[in-house]
Amino acid sequence: MDLQLRGKSILVTGGSRGIGRATVERLCAEGARVATCARGQETLDEVVAGLRAGGADVIGNVVDVTDGDALESWIESTASNWGGIDGFVSNVSARVYRTDLERWQENFEIDLFQHIRAIEAVLPHLRSSQGSIVIVSSIAAMMSQLPDLDRAYGPMKAALASYGSQLAQIEGANGVRVNSVSPGPVHVDGGFWDEVGQQQPKLYALAERLSVMGRLGRPEEIAAAIAFLTSPLSSYTTAANLHIDGGTVKSVRY
Ligand SMILES: NC(=O)c1ccc[n+]([C@@H]2O[C@H](COP(=O)([O-])OP(=O)(O)OC[C@H]3O[C@@H](n4cnc5c(N)ncnc54)[C@H](OP(=O)(O)O)[C@@H]3O)[C@@H](O)[C@H]2O)c1
């Protein structure tokens, strides 16, 4: 299936590892022009160099998304260099390990507010191009039986999905589609669930059992859905929240 992404200009935050990286790789493979950002220069440079060696049109910039000015300036300068933006994938998250009150502020900044700041900055460009936004949420937004590592993460992801849904209603009239994807546990080498597997094998095994596939997700399985939602092939899909969790959440999804 041709996603018709060839020549489309798409920004992805947090593209040096995990789901963000798999998304950058997938979009490049589809022929899109991709810009991504992360804090760590070395990994970012490696990813970009590898993709360019394969012929991809991709750039990577060191940007910390919690620095609002830097985030907005990255979006503006990329739009100006490219002459427009067709898609935006808001992917970066704060991960979870602590439950103290300061952590709520950190989750608010990274799991909610920076997404909103970035989306507000990118919207004028997407109105011009009739573009698409994909927000990376999580099934943690709708689960109340999470391990006690996670108290602020799920509520912020829930707020993020709600924001995306409302924004889709408002921006539809301007020709901008807004969708979310909500992954279940995804095994990223060196990532959260990799660490859980080493430090809390029973919790990892529970996550495997909860999926009807008997395993965790893979980054590329989430990236494929993100690529579809950024693409013109999903032209009638907006305000969706696509759960990609291998059947982990046991509720009827009407
Ligand atoms: N993995 C899962 O099980 C899972 C499940 C459900 C939902 N999700 C969601 O999927 C998304 C990606 O998760 P992931 O597991 O793939 O993450 P990850 O492996 O931890 O990768 C995160 C990426 O974001 C970058 N990043 C982190 N903080 C940043 C910051 N402040 N500014 C700029 N870049 C930053 C990282 O690079 P640097 O560290 O170099 O900055 C890296 O490229 C998140 O929204 C997460 O909530 C993941």
The ligand as an SDF file (V2000), in Angstrom:
LIG
                    3D

 48 52  0  0  0  0  0  0  0  0999 V2000
    7.4880    2.0830   25.3120 N   0  0  0  0  0  0  0  0  0  0  0  0
    6.2780    1.8370   25.7790 C   0  0  0  0  0  0  0  0  0  0  0  0
    6.0090    0.7970   26.3880 O   0  0  0  0  0  0  0  0  0  0  0  0
    5.1710    2.8440   25.5600 C   0  0  0  0  0  0  0  0  0  0  0  0
    3.8590    2.4480   25.8660 C   0  0  0  0  0  0  0  0  0  0  0  0
    2.8340    3.3570   25.6850 C   0  0  0  0  0  0  0  0  0  0  0  0
    3.1080    4.6310   25.2240 C   0  0  0  0  0  0  0  0  0  0  0  0
    4.3870    4.9810   24.9510 N   0  0  0  0  0  0  0  0  0  0  0  0
    4.6280    6.3330   24.5020 C   0  0  0  0  0  0  0  0  0  0  0  0
    5.3870    6.2940   23.3060 O   0  0  0  0  0  0  0  0  0  0  0  0
    6.2130    7.4640   23.2270 C   0  0  0  0  0  0  0  0  0  0  0  0
    7.6500    7.0250   22.9950 C   0  0  0  0  0  0  0  0  0  0  0  0
    8.0250    6.1630   24.0300 O   0  0  0  0  0  0  0  0  0  0  0  0
    9.3640    5.2770   23.9190 P   0  0  0  0  0  0  0  0  0  0  0  0
    9.2320    4.1930   24.9130 O   0  0  0  0  0  0  0  0  0  0  0  0
    9.6530    4.9690   22.5010 O   0  0  0  0  0  0  0  0  0  0  0  0
   10.4480    6.3450   24.4750 O   0  0  0  0  0  0  0  0  0  0  0  0
   12.0330    6.2300   24.5860 P   0  0  0  0  0  0  0  0  0  0  0  0
   12.5130    4.9120   24.0760 O   0  0  0  0  0  0  0  0  0  0  0  0
   12.3490    6.6030   25.9810 O   0  0  0  0  0  0  0  0  0  0  0  0
   12.5320    7.3700   23.5660 O   0  0  0  0  0  0  0  0  0  0  0  0
   12.2430    8.6670   23.8560 C   0  0  0  0  0  0  0  0  0  0  0  0
   12.7920    9.5680   22.7590 C   0  0  0  0  0  0  0  0  0  0  0  0
   12.4790   10.9200   23.1140 O   0  0  0  0  0  0  0  0  0  0  0  0
   13.6820   11.6660   23.3150 C   0  0  0  0  0  0  0  0  0  0  0  0
   13.4520   12.5770   24.4500 N   0  0  0  0  0  0  0  0  0  0  0  0
   13.1870   12.2500   25.7340 C   0  0  0  0  0  0  0  0  0  0  0  0
   13.0310   13.3560   26.4710 N   0  0  0  0  0  0  0  0  0  0  0  0
   13.1990   14.4150   25.6200 C   0  0  0  0  0  0  0  0  0  0  0  0
   13.1740   15.8130   25.7800 C   0  0  0  0  0  0  0  0  0  0  0  0
   12.9410   16.3830   26.9810 N   0  0  0  0  0  0  0  0  0  0  0  0
   13.3790   16.5930   24.6990 N   0  0  0  0  0  0  0  0  0  0  0  0
   13.6170   16.0370   23.4740 C   0  0  0  0  0  0  0  0  0  0  0  0
   13.6590   14.7090   23.2680 N   0  0  0  0  0  0  0  0  0  0  0  0
   13.4620   13.9030   24.3250 C   0  0  0  0  0  0  0  0  0  0  0  0
   14.7520   10.6100   23.5870 C   0  0  0  0  0  0  0  0  0  0  0  0
   16.0600   11.0740   23.2750 O   0  0  0  0  0  0  0  0  0  0  0  0
   16.9760   11.8150   24.3870 P   0  0  0  0  0  0  0  0  0  0  0  0
   16.8610   11.0140   25.6490 O   0  0  0  0  0  0  0  0  0  0  0  0
   18.3310   11.8500   23.7880 O   0  0  0  0  0  0  0  0  0  0  0  0
   16.3990   13.1820   24.5450 O   0  0  0  0  0  0  0  0  0  0  0  0
   14.3060    9.5150   22.6410 C   0  0  0  0  0  0  0  0  0  0  0  0
   14.6760    9.8250   21.3130 O   0  0  0  0  0  0  0  0  0  0  0  0
    5.9880    8.2190   24.5310 C   0  0  0  0  0  0  0  0  0  0  0  0
    5.0110    9.2160   24.3640 O   0  0  0  0  0  0  0  0  0  0  0  0
    5.4640    7.1450   25.4770 C   0  0  0  0  0  0  0  0  0  0  0  0
    4.6640    7.6690   26.5200 O   0  0  0  0  0  0  0  0  0  0  0  0
    5.4250    4.1210   25.1050 C   0  0  0  0  0  0  0  0  0  0  0  0
  1  2  1  0
  2  3  2  0
  2  4  1  0
  4  5  1  0
  4 48  2  0
  5  6  2  0
  6  7  1  0
  7  8  2  0
  8  9  1  0
  8 48  1  0
  9 10  1  0
  9 46  1  0
 10 11  1  0
 11 12  1  0
 11 44  1  0
 12 13  1  0
 13 14  1  0
 14 15  2  0
 14 16  1  0
 14 17  1  0
 17 18  1  0
 18 19  2  0
 18 20  1  0
 18 21  1  0
 21 22  1  0
 22 23  1  0
 23 24  1  0
 23 42  1  0
 24 25  1  0
 25 26  1  0
 25 36  1  0
 26 27  1  0
 26 35  1  0
 27 28  2  0
 28 29  1  0
 29 30  1  0
 29 35  2  0
 30 31  1  0
 30 32  2  0
 32 33  1  0
 33 34  2  0
 34 35  1  0
 36 37  1  0
 36 42  1  0
 37 38  1  0
 38 39  2  0
 38 40  1  0
 38 41  1  0
 42 43  1  0
 44 45  1  0
 44 46  1  0
 46 47  1  0
M  CHG  2   8   1  16  -1
M  END
$$$$
